[in-house]
Amino acid sequence: MAMTLRLSDEHDRALEALARADGVSKQEAAVRAIVDAAARRGHEDRVLALSSSARERYADLLERLGR
């Protein structure tokens, strides 16, 4: 699917620098940034869920350790 991405001059310069640093086109740099952000978000969501589960599971122990 084709898409037009409108960037401010500042964001365009940042994308240009990212593309240059990675030796890829600006399109490839944008795609990589999107994929990386999605992976990080998924990882953060899993960490939060596991942390919540662990806090519930070990609530008594954590309470005792906090005394």
VENMO-V298762 format. One record per residue. N is the residue number from 1. D_FIRST is the distance of its C-alpha to the first C-alpha in Angstrom with 2 decimals. Layout:
n = (N/N)
d_first = (D_FIRST/D_FIRST)
This chain:
n = (1/2/3/4/5/6/7/8/9/10/11/12/13/14/15/16/17/18/19/20/21/22/23/24/25/26/27/28/29/30/31/32/33/34/35/36/37/38/39/40/41/42/43/44/45/46/47/48/49/50/51/52/53/54/55/56/57/58/59/60/61/62/63/64/65/66/67)
d_first = (0.00/3.79/6.53/10.22/12.60/16.13/18.89/22.63/24.70/25.90/22.54/21.43/24.71/24.19/20.79/22.49/25.38/23.33/21.52/24.95/26.62/24.25/24.20/20.43/18.02/17.07/13.40/14.88/17.33/14.90/13.02/16.58/17.80/15.29/16.14/19.79/19.94/18.58/21.15/23.87/23.27/23.53/26.63/28.18/27.76/29.46/32.21/32.90/33.18/35.47/37.51/38.04/39.09/41.48/43.00/43.72/45.08/47.30/48.22/51.93/52.01/50.15/52.62/55.57/54.25/53.83/57.54)
